[in-house]
Structure formats: structure tokens, C-alpha cells
Amino acid sequence: MRAFGELVDEAAAVDVAGWSFDWLDGRATEERPPWGYARLLAARLARVDSALDIDTGGGEVIAEMPHLPPRMVVTEGWPPNADRARRLLSPRGVEVVTARQGQPLPFPDAGFALVSSRHPVRPDWVEITRVLAGDGTYFAQHVGPSSAFELIEWFLGPQRRECQGRDPEREAAGARAAGLRITHLRTARCRMEFFDIGAVVYILRKCTWWVPDFSVDRYRAALESLDGHIREHGAFVAHSTRTLIEAKPAT
């Protein structure tokens, strides 16, 4: 394995825009949930005439879809990701809209037969319900509770239970309160492995909410300790959690 400084410097310099994780090939792995979100989403997109994908990142998931409805819209709040999504999706006729987190979606009521999202930042159930057509469907894969907490707690120490968030039953209750009927709810715990310290630096730069004040200089001691762990054990193991949720308007 290459030296600590070389691995860290390389990971600190690489571009982390978008939601492609190809840079981690051979350096980290994450077990996929058993349901196959992209395949299930592709089947649903093929059956509707309008769809909205929320928090689309760089548009990577929608770009994989073999068939898109006549009206396909995506939203993204981080400008570098929105620019990336436009470059990737505009040639396929997809409308890319910059939408800030916590603000109303800039669309009329009941405008979409399908609303989807893979790993939304914070689902706004009231707005999702508002933009769904009366017989529409919300279909998404959410980040579940305590996801990647083994890695997060290596840097931040033990986290309070209320910080673990993203409880699927709590999210389902929020959806019901906004006027949705839950038709499917399932959660999976998936093994993650990091094979060098560069992979850790990369993921913490990309998923900035895991360790919000992360920088190599600030956490150098923790990184050096983790590098030693990886060299001794061959990998650092953590676990992600994912929730598959499907809902329809209650009335």
C-alpha cells in the first residue's frame, strides 16, 4: 500500500462533484440493497407520462434509465451538481431545475405522475404530496438510520441517539401526516469496506454531512490512526442503511 501522505494528498485533490463513486473502484465497496432501486425505478418511469426526480445530484441515476417519460424533470440544490446534471441530461430532453432545500418546489399542483429520489437530503412530504397527481406515486430510496456511523463516530465520537435520524417509521408517519398512503416500506443494512485511507478522505469530502467540519489538517491524527487500522486489518468496516419507500395520495 502507498504511503499515508500520498494517499491523502491524492484524495484531497480529486473532484468530488456529482454522485458517481467510480473513483472508489478497487478502494472501497458497499453492498447494495437487495431490491435493486435503479431497476425498479426504470420500470416505473416506462409507465408514466411525467416524472420528477428530487435531489438528483449530478443526474447519474436518471442518466442510467433506458426509457424516460415525455416530460422528465429533475431538481438539484448544489450548483456544481446542477451544472453536471444539465450536461448529462439535457441531450435527452430532461429539464434540470435548481431548487433550494427547504423552499417550495417550483411546480404547480398535481403536475407529476411519479416523484422519485435516491437519497433525498430531507424529504418535504407536504411539497411531494402537492406536486403528485391524484393517482401518482412517490418512489424513493432513502438513507436509513445510523448509516455509516462506525466511520462517523471514529472522527466525532459517540453520537446521541437523536442524531442518528432517518428512522423509516418516523418518515412514514410524516408522509401520512402530509396526506400520503404508504404502500411499501423496507429497510436494509449493507456492509461497507474501505481499503485505504484515501477512500475515507474522498467519501468524507463528498458526503459532507457525515463529518461537517472535516478537513485533512483538522482530523490528521484520526486519519493516521485509521490508516494504521486499515493496514493492520486490511479494511475498515462500516454499515450503511437504506429504506425503500413507496406512497400514493391518500385520497
Secondary structure, DSSP 8 states (H G I E B T S, - for coil): ---HHHHHHHHHHS---SS--GGGTTTEEE---TT-HHHHHHHHHTT-SEEEESS-TTSHHHHT-S---SEEEEEESSHHHHHHHHHHHGGGT-EEEE--TTS--SS-TT-EEEEEEES-SS--HHHHHHHEEEEEEEEEEEE-TTTTHHHHHHHH-S--GGGT---HHHHHHHHHHTTEEEEEEEEEEEEEEE-SHHHHHHHHHHSTTTSTT--TTTTHHHHHHHHHHHHHHSSEEEEEEEEEEEEEE--
